[in-house]
């Protein structure tokens, strides 16, 4: 009854427009068809889209030149205007009604690595930023995936021990330097397979820092999954 009343007072709206929909978390068909879901062929390490003739196990040029600290990274969507809206509504607007569907997309993207993971953990936020925002969108995504699939999650397995300037507008090398030494593991995770969750993969610098910290703590494998990832030059000031 309470749910029905709230739907009358605050009717659910599409995740990508102001259109009223029949239930939370829905996207109307025309906009759904515009979403760019990522799938094979993609880099076997970072998940970057590859040409159709790429064989299994192929890697992109960036990963061939510099192997990532994580074993794999996958994303559900290519970062474009639609994905940007979804992420900003979550990250800056605190909009949670899309979490169940985001969890399904991200679980499908990471596949077997979710099944094999001993636990999931979110990319951490420095406590001063958390105090201002009051939530960590990566933790929301982690919890949604974990609860939907009966997996353990550890919100405090990683910590940002140094506050650095925002990553927005920085180059890949600047992002790596900016997060260098800023993320630490809070315990020992000997032999564990860990899945790190974040909202967007831009250059991979944050996930790299998370993976290095977890490997120092004894993790056997570190995988990552995000809601979206940048696949071409776009405005990444998020």
C-alpha positions in Angstrom: 0.0 0.0 0.0 2.8 2.5 1.0 4.6 1.6 -2.3 1.5 2.2 -4.4 0.8 5.5 -2.7 4.4 6.7 -3.2 4.1 5.8 -6.9 1.0 8.0 -7.2 2.7 10.9 -5.4 6.1 10.4 -6.9 5.5 8.3 -10.1 8.6 6.4 -11.3 10.4 8.0 -14.2 12.7 6.6 -16.9 16.4 6.4 -15.9 17.2 8.4 -19.1 14.4 10.9 -19.4 11.5 12.5 -17.5 9.0 10.1 -18.9 6.7 8.4 -16.4 7.1 4.6 -16.5 5.2 1.7 -15.0 7.9 0.7 -12.5 11.3 2.0 -11.1 14.5 1.2 -13.1 12.8 1.2 -16.5 14.1 2.8 -19.7 11.8 3.4 -22.6 12.5 1.2 -25.7 13.7 4.1 -28.0 16.4 5.1 -25.5 17.2 1.5 -24.5 18.1 0.7 -28.1 20.6 3.6 -27.9 22.6 2.1 -25.0 25.9 0.8 -26.1 26.6 -2.5 -24.2 30.1 -3.8 -24.4 30.8 -7.4 -25.5 33.4 -9.5 -27.3 35.7 -8.9 -29.0 37.5 -6.9 -26.3 40.9 -6.8 -24.7 41.3 -9.8 -22.5 42.8 -7.6 -19.8 41.1 -4.2 -19.7 38.0 -4.9 -21.8 38.7 -2.2 -24.4 36.7 -3.0 -27.6 38.8 -4.6 -30.3 38.2 -5.1 -34.1 35.9 -7.9 -35.1 38.8 -10.0 -36.4 40.6 -10.0 -33.0 41.0 -13.5 -31.7 40.4 -14.8 -28.2 43.0 -13.7 -25.6 44.1 -10.6 -27.6 45.1 -7.5 -25.8 44.9 -3.8 -26.7 48.0 -1.7 -27.5 47.9 -0.1 -24.0 47.9 -3.4 -22.2 50.5 -4.9 -24.4 52.8 -2.0 -23.6 52.0 -1.9 -19.9 50.4 -4.9 -18.2 47.7 -3.8 -15.7 48.0 -4.7 -12.0 44.5 -6.2 -12.2 43.9 -9.5 -14.0 40.8 -8.3 -15.8 38.5 -5.3 -16.0 35.1 -5.3 -17.6 32.3 -2.7 -18.0 28.7 -3.0 -18.9 28.4 0.1 -21.1 30.5 2.3 -23.3 30.7 5.8 -21.8 28.6 8.1 -23.9 25.9 10.8 -23.2 23.4 8.1 -22.0 25.9 6.4 -19.7 27.1 9.8 -18.5 23.5 10.7 -17.4 23.1 7.3 -15.6 26.4 7.8 -13.7 25.9 11.5 -12.8 22.4 10.8 -11.6 23.9 8.1 -9.4 27.1 9.9 -8.4 25.9 13.4 -7.9 22.2 13.0 -7.6 22.1 10.0 -5.3 19.5 8.3 -7.5 19.2 4.7 -6.4 16.3 3.3 -8.4 18.6 2.1 -11.2 20.8 0.0 -8.9 19.0 -3.4 -9.5 19.3 -3.1 -13.2 22.9 -1.8 -13.1 23.8 -4.8 -10.9 22.4 -7.1 -13.6 24.3 -5.4 -16.4 27.6 -5.4 -14.4 27.2 -9.0 -13.3 26.7 -10.0 -17.0 29.8 -8.0 -18.0 32.1 -9.7 -15.5 30.6 -13.1 -15.8 32.6 -16.0 -14.3 34.8 -13.6 -12.3 31.9 -12.7 -10.2 31.1 -16.4 -9.6 34.7 -17.1 -8.6 35.2 -14.1 -6.4 35.7 -14.7 -2.7 34.3 -11.2 -2.1 33.5 -7.9 -3.7 34.8 -4.5 -2.6 34.2 -1.0 -3.8 36.7 1.5 -4.9 37.1 3.6 -1.8 36.4 7.3 -1.2 38.4 9.5 1.2 36.5 10.2 4.4 36.4 13.9 3.8 34.7 13.5 0.4 32.4 10.9 2.0 31.4 13.3 4.7 30.4 15.9 2.1 28.6 13.5 -0.2 27.3 11.2 2.5 27.5 8.1 0.2 29.9 6.2 -2.0 28.2 5.3 -5.3 30.8 2.5 -5.8 29.6 0.9 -2.5 26.0 1.2 -3.6 26.8 -0.7 -6.8 28.9 -3.3 -4.9 26.1 -4.0 -2.4 23.5 -4.3 -5.2 25.6 -6.8 -7.1 26.6 -8.8 -4.0 23.0 -9.0 -2.7 21.6 -10.0 -6.1 24.1 -12.9 -6.4 24.5 -14.0 -2.8 28.1 -12.9 -2.6 30.1 -11.5 0.3 31.2 -7.8 0.1 33.6 -5.9 2.2 33.0 -2.2 2.1 36.2 -1.4 4.1 38.7 -3.8 2.4 40.3 -0.7 0.8 40.8 2.8 2.1 41.9 6.1 0.6 44.5 7.2 3.1 45.4 10.4 1.3 43.0 12.9 -0.2 44.1 14.0 -3.7 42.7 16.4 -6.2 39.8 15.3 -8.4 40.7 13.1 -11.3 38.5 15.1 -13.7 40.4 16.6 -16.6 43.7 14.8 -15.8 45.6 12.7 -18.4 46.3 9.0 -17.9 49.8 9.6 -16.5 48.5 12.4 -14.2 45.7 10.2 -12.9 48.2 7.4 -12.0 50.5 9.9 -10.2 47.5 11.4 -8.5 46.3 8.1 -6.9 49.8 6.8 -6.3 50.1 5.8 -2.6 46.5 7.1 -1.9 44.8 3.6 -1.6 45.7 0.9 0.9 44.3 -2.4 1.9 43.0 -2.6 5.4 43.9 -6.3 6.1 45.5 -9.4 4.7 43.7 -11.3 1.9 46.1 -14.2 1.3 45.1 -16.2 -1.7 41.8 -14.5 -2.2 40.1 -13.7 -5.5 38.7 -10.2 -5.2 36.3 -8.2 -7.5 36.7 -4.4 -7.2 33.6 -2.4 -8.2 33.5 1.2 -9.4 31.2 3.4 -11.4 33.3 4.3 -14.4 36.6 3.3 -16.0 38.3 6.3 -17.4 42.0 5.5 -17.7 42.0 2.7 -15.2 44.3 4.6 -12.7 42.0 4.1 -9.7 41.5 0.4 -10.4 45.2 0.0 -10.9 45.8 1.5 -7.5 43.2 -0.7 -5.9 44.7 -3.8 -7.5 48.2 -3.0 -6.4 47.0 -2.5 -2.8 45.2 -5.8 -2.8 48.1 -7.7 -4.3 50.4 -6.3 -1.6 47.8 -7.7 0.9 48.2 -11.1 -0.6 45.3 -11.4 -3.1 45.8 -14.1 -5.7 43.6 -12.5 -8.3 42.1 -9.0 -8.6 39.3 -8.4 -11.2 37.3 -5.2 -11.7 33.9 -4.2 -13.0 32.4 -0.8 -13.7 29.1 0.4 -15.0 30.7 2.2 -17.9 34.1 2.8 -19.5 35.6 5.4 -21.8 36.2 3.9 -25.3 36.8 7.1 -27.2 37.7 10.7 -26.5 34.8 12.3 -24.6 34.1 14.8 -21.9 35.2 12.8 -18.8 34.9 15.6 -16.3 32.8 13.5 -13.9 
